Amino acid sequence: MEKATGVGESFRELVAVVARLRGEEGCPWDRQQSHASLKPSLLEETYELLEAIDRGEPEALAEELGDLLHQVVFHCQIAAEEGRFTAEEVLARLKEKLIRRHPHVFSGLRLTDADAVLENWAKIKAQERRAGEVGSSLGELPKAMPALARAQRTTERASHFGFDWPGPEQVWQKVEEELGELKQALSSGDKSRAGEELGDLLFSLVNLSRLLNLEAEETLSQAVDRFLRRFAYIEKKIQEKGKTLAQASLEEMDCLWEEAKKMEPPKG
């Protein structure tokens, strides 16, 4: 195979490689795959890409982007074999969508800043949905999406239509209100109601995160990482004493937890 001379040629060569893998003389594993069977791989590659972004390593990022692109081309090849659509059609639809949703670049519309761009983007998407008579102007985010991220994207979309809190202070009041309602539900012993109130509290905290310009999903992920680091420290110190976690007292573990916190680099 000749060396690619540009992005277009490189993409065509990639499509040809995937098609060969799916061919009669190709890879038995590749030939057995379907859109459904590839879902776990697609999810795994997406999370590996997110980790590469967090690590800030260009080589890892490039590799993971390639792995994710492979998944996209794989799905395109399966669809092409079924006569549904081709990679070229996917690219054409994407190009048309990008041009349609960026009138401030391609059609002379003047927008002053990024916020104005996002508001106009939301309006364009809402118009597209009305034209197709599908759902509300907020769209339908995938239910498989992590709940915190789905909540934040939903409230962001609502904010583009003016349905939003004036500022973090008002949301903080809502958080306190929802916390009070959760306490009341717990006192009543109504588990179903307690679940609803806990959901409302979490949703309010997501709104607070958004108005503080923080990603709720990312901040919780970082909190989990901190917990794991501190717990690993506890376990290591307990083992150094010749004991197991089951043999350690809660007071002992709390003390080691505070030690672990003090050993972390200062915030900010």
Buried (B, 14 or more C-beta within 10 A) or exposed (E): EEEEEEEEEEBBBBBEBBBBBBEEEBEEEBEEBEEEEBEEBBEEBBEBBBEBEEEEEEEBBEBBBEBBEBBBBBBBBBBBEEEEBBBEEBEEEEEEEEEEBBBBEEEEEEBEEEEEBBBBBBEBBBEBBEEEEEEEBBBEEEEEEEBBBBBBBBBBBBBBEEEBBEEBEEBBEBBEEBBEBBEEBBEEEEEEBBEBBBBBBBBBBBBBBBBEEEBBBBBBBEEEEEEEEBBEBBBEBBEEEEEEEEEBEEEBBEEBBEEBEEEEEEEE
